[in-house]
Amino acid sequence: MSLQNLIIQRDAYTLDEMSKQNLARHLQICTRAFQKSSAKSILQEDRIQFLTTINNEAKVRRSTKSLVLGKAKVMSYEDPKPASALVMQASRTQIAEDEIVPEPRRAPVAQMY
């Protein structure tokens, strides 16, 4: 026996049939609202627990010190051209000193039949 039927039988014995139906309908509405509310609160508790876990992990990451291994230069779009020219010039001077000219690297290519 459900709680709704128990309430209708115990508390509404003096009501006529139409009033009992209205009471049953209102009880169903209240029951559904309670079920939705409890399900929503459970989901919110899970969400809060999930966000708390993420926040705790972020606190640990922020509290650890970062280790700087060296310094680097941030290059702009215009910087690579002069830098590549310097690399080419350095490689030419090295080739002139060593008198050995290496062959340019080529990627292996699959032959198709």
C-alpha positions as CSV (number, residue, x, y, z in Angstrom):
1,M,0.0,0.0,0.0
2,S,1.4,3.3,-1.0
3,L,1.7,6.4,1.1
4,Q,-0.8,8.2,-1.1
5,N,-3.5,5.5,-0.6
6,L,-2.8,5.4,3.1
7,I,-3.4,9.2,3.4
8,I,-6.5,9.0,1.3
9,Q,-8.0,6.2,3.4
10,R,-7.1,7.5,6.8
11,D,-7.6,11.3,6.4
12,A,-10.2,11.6,3.7
13,Y,-12.9,9.1,4.7
14,T,-15.5,11.8,5.1
15,L,-14.8,13.3,1.6
16,D,-17.0,12.4,-1.3
17,E,-15.5,10.6,-4.4
18,M,-14.7,13.7,-6.4
19,S,-12.8,15.3,-3.5
20,K,-10.9,12.0,-3.0
21,Q,-9.9,12.1,-6.6
22,N,-8.7,15.7,-6.4
23,L,-6.8,14.9,-3.2
24,A,-5.2,11.9,-4.9
25,R,-4.2,14.1,-7.9
26,H,-2.6,16.7,-5.6
27,L,-0.8,14.0,-3.7
28,Q,0.6,12.6,-6.9
29,I,1.8,16.1,-7.9
30,C,3.5,16.6,-4.5
31,T,5.1,13.2,-4.7
32,R,6.5,13.9,-8.2
33,A,7.8,17.3,-7.1
34,F,9.5,15.7,-4.1
35,Q,11.1,13.0,-6.3
36,K,12.4,15.6,-8.7
37,S,13.7,17.8,-5.9
38,S,15.5,15.0,-4.2
39,A,17.0,13.8,-7.5
40,K,18.1,17.3,-8.3
41,S,19.7,17.8,-4.9
42,I,21.6,14.5,-5.3
43,L,22.9,15.6,-8.7
44,Q,23.9,19.0,-7.2
45,E,25.8,17.3,-4.4
46,D,27.7,15.1,-6.9
47,R,28.5,18.2,-9.0
48,I,29.8,20.1,-5.9
49,Q,31.9,17.2,-4.9
50,F,33.4,16.9,-8.4
51,L,34.2,20.7,-8.5
52,T,35.7,20.5,-5.1
53,T,38.0,17.7,-6.2
54,I,39.1,19.6,-9.3
55,N,39.7,22.7,-7.2
56,N,41.9,20.8,-4.7
57,E,44.0,19.5,-7.6
58,A,44.4,23.0,-9.0
59,K,45.5,24.2,-5.6
60,V,48.2,21.6,-5.5
61,R,49.4,22.5,-9.0
62,R,49.5,26.2,-8.1
63,S,51.4,25.6,-4.8
64,T,54.2,23.7,-6.4
65,K,57.2,25.8,-7.6
66,S,58.1,25.8,-11.2
67,L,61.7,25.0,-12.1
68,V,63.4,27.2,-14.7
69,L,65.9,25.2,-16.6
70,G,67.1,27.9,-19.0
71,K,66.1,31.0,-20.8
72,A,64.4,31.2,-24.1
73,K,63.7,34.0,-26.5
74,V,60.2,34.6,-27.7
75,M,60.4,35.1,-31.4
76,S,58.0,37.2,-33.5
77,Y,56.9,36.4,-37.1
78,E,59.8,38.5,-38.5
79,D,62.5,36.9,-36.5
80,P,62.8,33.4,-38.2
81,K,64.1,34.9,-41.5
82,P,67.2,36.6,-40.1
83,A,67.8,33.6,-37.8
84,S,67.6,31.2,-40.7
85,A,70.1,33.4,-42.6
86,L,72.5,33.2,-39.7
87,V,72.2,29.5,-39.6
88,M,72.8,29.2,-43.3
89,Q,75.8,31.5,-43.0
90,A,77.2,29.5,-40.1
91,S,76.8,26.2,-42.0
92,R,78.6,27.7,-45.1
93,T,81.5,28.8,-43.0
94,Q,81.7,25.3,-41.4
95,I,81.6,23.7,-44.8
96,A,84.3,25.9,-46.0
97,E,86.4,25.0,-43.0
98,D,85.8,21.2,-43.3
99,E,85.8,21.0,-47.1
100,I,83.2,18.2,-46.9
101,V,79.8,19.0,-48.4
102,P,77.1,16.8,-47.0
103,E,74.2,15.8,-49.2
104,P,70.9,17.4,-48.4
105,R,68.5,15.1,-46.5
106,R,65.6,13.7,-48.4
107,A,62.6,12.0,-46.9
108,P,62.0,8.4,-48.1
109,V,59.2,8.1,-50.6
110,A,57.2,5.0,-51.1
111,Q,57.0,3.8,-54.7
112,M,53.6,3.2,-56.1
113,Y,53.0,0.6,-58.7
